[in-house]
């Protein structure tokens, strides 16, 4: 019988939940929104898996890219003039 849930009912669901939990905990430690960061993580995962058709490595790199983007934006935002 074919899988009715398609690509979302595989081992990758553990990957996306793990990344969302990681982003939730980082946002909590940084006193940022604990909804936006995991939501971005899940959104990037769905974009790379369902729209772009990337595999596990692509999803891992996209999550790393999201974290790098968040870090870069926070560095620019928190920069104080010398």
ROSE-4610 file (N, C-alpha, C; in Angstrom, 1 decimal, always signed):
// ROSE-4610
residu = [X/X/X/X/X/X/X/X/X/X/X/X/X/X/X/X/X/X/X/X/X/X/X/X/X/X/X/X/X/X/X/X/X/X/X/X/X/X/X/X/X/X/X/X/X/X/X/X/X/X/X/X/X/X/X/X/X/X/X/X/X/X/X/X/X/X/X/X/X/X/X/X/X/X/X/X/X/X/X/X/X/X/X/X/X/X/X/X/X/X/X/X/X/X/X/X/X/X/X/X/X/X/X/X/X/X/X/X/X/X/X/X/X/X/X/X/X/X/X/X/X/X/X/X/X/X/X/X/X/X/X/X/X/X/X/X/X/X/X/X/X/X/X/X/X/X/X/X/X/X/X/X/X/X/X/X/X/X/X/X/X/X/X/X/X/X/X/X/X/X/X/X/X/X/X/X/X/X/X/X/X/X/X/X/X/X/X/X/X/X/X/X/X/X/X/X/X/X/X/X/X/X/X/X/X/X/X/X/X/X/X/X/X/X/X/X/X/X/X/X/X/X/X/X/X/X/X/X/X/X/X/X/X/X/X/X/X/X/X/X/X/X/X/X/X/X]
num = [1/1/1/2/2/2/3/3/3/4/4/4/5/5/5/6/6/6/7/7/7/8/8/8/9/9/9/10/10/10/11/11/11/12/12/12/13/13/13/14/14/14/15/15/15/16/16/16/17/17/17/18/18/18/19/19/19/20/20/20/21/21/21/22/22/22/23/23/23/24/24/24/25/25/25/26/26/26/27/27/27/28/28/28/29/29/29/30/30/30/31/31/31/32/32/32/33/33/33/34/34/34/35/35/35/36/36/36/37/37/37/38/38/38/39/39/39/40/40/40/41/41/41/42/42/42/43/43/43/44/44/44/45/45/45/46/46/46/47/47/47/48/48/48/49/49/49/50/50/50/51/51/51/52/52/52/53/53/53/54/54/54/55/55/55/56/56/56/57/57/57/58/58/58/59/59/59/60/60/60/61/61/61/62/62/62/63/63/63/64/64/64/65/65/65/66/66/66/67/67/67/68/68/68/69/69/69/70/70/70/71/71/71/72/72/72/73/73/73/74/74/74/75/75/75/76/76/76/77/77/77/78/78/78/79/79/79/80/80/80/81/81/81/82/82/82]
x = [+0.9/+0.0/+0.9/+0.6/+1.5/+1.3/+2.3/+2.3/+1.3/+0.3/-0.7/-0.1/+0.9/+1.4/+2.6/+3.0/+4.1/+5.4/+6.2/+7.5/+7.5/+6.4/+6.3/+6.2/+6.0/+5.9/+7.0/+8.2/+9.4/+10.4/+11.6/+12.6/+12.8/+12.5/+12.8/+11.9/+10.8/+9.9/+10.7/+11.5/+12.3/+13.4/+13.9/+14.8/+14.2/+13.0/+12.4/+11.9/+11.5/+11.1/+12.3/+13.4/+14.6/+15.2/+15.1/+15.6/+14.7/+13.4/+12.4/+12.6/+12.9/+13.2/+14.5/+15.5/+16.7/+16.5/+15.8/+15.6/+14.7/+13.8/+12.9/+13.8/+14.7/+15.6/+16.5/+17.1/+18.0/+17.2/+16.0/+15.2/+14.9/+14.6/+14.3/+15.5/+16.7/+17.9/+18.2/+17.9/+18.2/+17.1/+16.1/+14.9/+14.2/+14.1/+13.4/+12.1/+11.4/+10.1/+10.3/+9.7/+9.8/+8.8/+8.1/+7.2/+7.8/+8.5/+9.0/+10.2/+11.1/+12.3/+12.0/+11.2/+10.9/+10.0/+9.1/+8.3/+9.1/+10.2/+11.1/+11.8/+12.2/+12.9/+11.9/+10.7/+9.8/+9.5/+9.3/+9.1/+10.2/+11.4/+12.6/+12.7/+12.4/+12.3/+11.3/+10.1/+9.1/+9.4/+10.0/+10.4/+11.5/+12.5/+13.5/+13.1/+12.2/+11.8/+10.7/+9.6/+8.5/+8.6/+9.1/+9.2/+10.5/+11.6/+12.9/+13.3/+12.7/+13.0/+14.4/+15.0/+16.3/+16.1/+17.2/+17.2/+17.7/+18.2/+18.6/+19.7/+20.7/+21.9/+21.4/+20.5/+20.0/+19.3/+18.5/+17.7/+18.7/+19.7/+20.7/+21.4/+21.8/+22.5/+21.5/+20.3/+19.3/+19.1/+19.1/+18.9/+20.2/+21.4/+22.6/+22.6/+22.1/+22.0/+21.0/+19.9/+19.0/+19.6/+20.3/+21.0/+22.0/+22.8/+23.8/+23.1/+22.0/+21.2/+20.7/+20.2/+19.7/+20.9/+22.0/+23.2/+23.7/+23.7/+24.2/+23.3/+22.0/+21.0/+21.1/+21.3/+21.5/+22.8/+23.8/+25.1/+24.9/+24.2/+24.0/+23.1/+22.1/+21.1/+21.7/+22.6/+23.1/+24.4/+24.9/+26.2/+26.0/+27.0/+26.9/+28.0/+27.7/+28.8/+29.9/+31.2/+32.3/+32.7]
y = [-1.2/+0.0/+1.2/+2.2/+3.4/+4.3/+5.0/+5.9/+7.1/+7.3/+8.4/+9.7/+9.8/+11.1/+11.6/+10.8/+11.1/+11.3/+12.4/+12.6/+13.0/+13.4/+13.9/+12.8/+11.5/+10.4/+9.5/+10.0/+9.2/+9.6/+9.2/+9.5/+11.0/+11.7/+13.1/+13.9/+13.4/+14.1/+14.2/+13.3/+13.4/+14.5/+14.6/+15.7/+17.1/+17.3/+18.6/+18.9/+17.9/+18.2/+18.5/+17.8/+18.0/+19.4/+19.9/+21.2/+22.3/+22.0/+23.0/+23.1/+22.0/+22.0/+22.8/+22.5/+23.3/+24.8/+25.2/+26.6/+27.2/+26.4/+26.8/+27.1/+26.2/+26.3/+27.5/+27.7/+28.8/+30.1/+30.2/+31.4/+31.7/+30.7/+30.8/+31.4/+30.8/+31.3/+32.8/+33.1/+34.5/+35.5/+35.1/+35.9/+36.5/+35.6/+36.0/+35.2/+35.5/+34.8/+33.3/+32.5/+31.1/+30.5/+31.3/+30.8/+31.1/+32.3/+32.6/+31.8/+31.5/+30.8/+29.3/+28.6/+27.2/+27.2/+28.3/+28.4/+28.6/+29.4/+29.6/+28.3/+27.5/+26.2/+25.3/+25.2/+24.3/+24.8/+26.1/+26.6/+26.3/+26.5/+26.2/+24.7/+23.9/+22.5/+22.1/+22.6/+22.3/+22.9/+24.1/+24.6/+23.8/+23.3/+22.6/+21.2/+20.6/+19.2/+19.1/+19.9/+19.8/+20.6/+21.8/+22.6/+22.4/+22.4/+22.2/+20.8/+19.9/+18.4/+18.0/+18.8/+18.5/+17.3/+16.6/+15.5/+15.9/+14.9/+15.2/+16.2/+16.0/+16.9/+18.4/+18.5/+19.8/+20.5/+19.6/+20.1/+20.5/+19.8/+20.1/+21.4/+21.6/+22.8/+24.0/+23.8/+24.9/+25.3/+24.4/+24.7/+25.4/+25.0/+25.7/+27.1/+27.3/+28.6/+29.5/+28.9/+29.7/+30.2/+29.3/+29.7/+30.8/+30.6/+31.6/+33.0/+32.9/+34.2/+34.8/+34.1/+34.6/+35.3/+34.6/+35.1/+36.4/+36.4/+37.6/+38.8/+38.5/+39.6/+40.1/+39.3/+39.7/+40.5/+40.1/+40.8/+42.2/+42.4/+43.7/+44.5/+43.9/+44.6/+45.1/+44.2/+44.5/+45.3/+45.6/+46.4/+47.7/+48.1/+49.4/+50.2/+51.5/+52.4/+52.5/+52.5/+52.7/+54.1]
z = [+0.0/+0.0/+0.0/-0.9/-0.9/+0.3/+0.6/+1.8/+1.5/+2.3/+2.0/+2.4/+3.2/+3.7/+2.8/+1.9/+1.0/+1.8/+1.4/+2.0/+3.5/+4.0/+5.4/+6.4/+5.9/+6.9/+6.7/+6.9/+6.8/+8.0/+7.9/+9.0/+9.0/+7.9/+7.8/+8.8/+9.2/+10.1/+11.5/+11.8/+13.0/+12.9/+11.7/+11.4/+11.5/+11.0/+11.0/+12.5/+13.2/+14.6/+15.4/+15.2/+15.9/+15.6/+14.4/+14.0/+14.6/+14.6/+15.2/+16.7/+17.4/+18.8/+19.1/+18.3/+18.4/+18.2/+17.2/+17.0/+18.1/+18.7/+19.8/+21.0/+21.3/+22.5/+22.3/+21.1/+20.9/+21.0/+20.5/+20.6/+22.0/+22.8/+24.2/+25.0/+24.7/+25.3/+25.0/+23.7/+23.3/+23.6/+24.3/+24.6/+23.4/+22.3/+21.1/+21.0/+19.9/+19.7/+19.5/+20.4/+20.3/+19.3/+18.6/+17.5/+16.1/+16.0/+14.7/+14.2/+15.1/+14.7/+14.4/+15.2/+14.8/+13.5/+13.4/+12.2/+11.0/+11.0/+9.9/+9.6/+10.6/+10.4/+9.7/+10.1/+9.4/+8.0/+7.8/+6.5/+5.5/+6.0/+5.2/+4.8/+5.8/+5.5/+4.5/+4.6/+3.6/+2.2/+2.2/+0.9/+0.2/+1.0/+0.4/+0.0/+0.8/+0.5/-0.5/-0.3/-1.2/-2.5/-2.4/-3.6/-4.4/-3.7/-4.4/-4.6/-3.8/-4.0/-3.5/-2.6/-2.0/-1.0/-0.9/+0.1/+1.5/+2.2/+3.6/+3.7/+2.8/+2.8/+2.5/+1.5/+1.2/+2.4/+3.1/+4.2/+5.3/+5.6/+6.6/+6.3/+5.0/+4.6/+4.7/+4.4/+4.4/+5.9/+6.8/+8.2/+8.7/+8.3/+8.6/+8.0/+6.8/+6.2/+6.9/+7.4/+8.2/+9.5/+10.2/+11.4/+11.1/+10.0/+9.7/+9.3/+8.7/+8.4/+9.6/+10.6/+11.8/+12.6/+12.6/+13.3/+12.7/+11.3/+10.6/+10.9/+10.9/+11.1/+12.5/+13.5/+14.9/+15.1/+14.4/+14.5/+13.9/+12.8/+12.2/+13.1/+13.6/+14.4/+15.7/+16.3/+17.6/+17.6/+16.4/+16.3/+16.9/+17.7/+18.4/+17.7/+17.5/+16.9/+17.9/+17.4/+18.2/+18.4]
